Amino acid sequence: MSQFSENEKRTILHILTMIMEADSVIHPKEVEYIKSLMKEFGLSTAEFDHMEMLDFDVLKNEFKMMDLEKQDLAKEYFVEMAKVDGFIHPKETELINKVLK
């Protein structure tokens, strides 16, 4: 598995946050999922809270600059976030597709 850079970790976590918020319902399982990834990435909640939220287009461009192996792994995270609450909302799917285009 590829090791994500700090910038790539931030990009993935911010896109995941956008997916979590896409349906206007933040489910506890979504929060739990993001916290587990933060731990896997070696980031604390405080570090994440202090990250500047970036514009969608900036996040999308940063995602596109990752190598294909990293993009594939990030896609798995995105899909998992969409389904972790037991329902994949169309707005979540739409956002994921916008990132991948």
C-alpha positions in Angstrom: 0.0 0.0 0.0 1.2 3.5 -0.8 2.1 5.8 2.0 0.1 9.0 1.7 1.9 12.3 2.2 0.5 14.7 4.8 -1.1 16.8 2.0 -2.7 13.7 0.5 -4.1 12.6 3.9 -5.6 16.1 4.4 -7.1 16.0 1.0 -8.7 12.6 1.6 -10.0 13.5 5.0 -11.6 16.8 3.7 -13.2 14.9 0.8 -14.5 12.3 3.2 -16.0 15.2 5.4 -17.7 16.6 2.3 -19.2 13.1 1.5 -20.3 12.8 5.1 -22.1 16.1 5.0 -23.5 15.7 1.4 -26.9 14.3 2.6 -27.2 16.8 5.4 -27.2 14.0 8.0 -24.1 13.2 10.0 -24.5 9.6 11.2 -22.4 8.5 14.2 -20.9 5.6 12.1 -19.6 8.2 9.6 -17.9 10.1 12.4 -16.5 6.9 13.8 -15.2 6.0 10.3 -13.4 9.3 9.8 -11.9 9.1 13.3 -10.6 5.6 12.6 -8.9 6.8 9.3 -7.4 9.8 11.2 -5.9 7.3 13.6 -4.6 5.2 10.7 -3.2 8.3 9.2 -1.6 9.3 12.5 -3.6 12.5 12.8 -5.3 13.8 16.0 -8.7 15.4 16.1 -7.1 18.6 17.1 -4.7 18.6 14.1 -7.7 17.9 11.8 -9.8 20.6 13.4 -7.0 23.2 12.7 -6.6 22.2 9.0 -7.9 24.9 6.7 -10.9 23.7 4.7 -10.0 23.9 1.0 -12.1 24.7 -2.0 -13.6 21.6 -3.8 -11.7 22.3 -7.0 -8.4 22.5 -5.0 -9.2 19.2 -3.3 -10.1 17.5 -6.6 -6.9 18.7 -8.2 -4.9 17.4 -5.3 -6.6 14.1 -5.6 -5.9 13.9 -9.3 -2.1 14.5 -8.6 -1.9 11.3 -6.5 -0.6 8.2 -8.3 -3.1 5.7 -9.4 -2.5 3.3 -6.5 -3.2 6.1 -4.0 -6.3 7.2 -6.0 -7.7 3.7 -6.0 -7.2 3.4 -2.2 -8.8 6.8 -1.7 -11.8 5.8 -3.8 -12.3 2.8 -1.5 -12.4 5.2 1.4 -14.9 7.5 -0.4 -17.2 4.6 -1.2 -16.9 3.2 2.3 -17.8 6.6 3.8 -20.9 6.7 1.6 -22.2 3.3 2.7 -21.0 3.2 6.3 -24.4 4.5 7.6 -26.3 1.8 5.7 -27.6 4.0 2.9 -25.8 5.5 0.0 -27.5 8.8 -0.6 -27.6 10.1 -4.2 -25.8 13.3 -3.1 -22.9 11.2 -1.8 -22.7 9.3 -5.1 -22.8 12.6 -7.0 -20.0 14.1 -5.0 -17.8 11.0 -5.3 -18.4 11.1 -9.1 -17.4 14.8 -9.2 -14.1 14.0 -7.5 -13.4 11.1 -9.9 -14.2 13.0 -13.1 
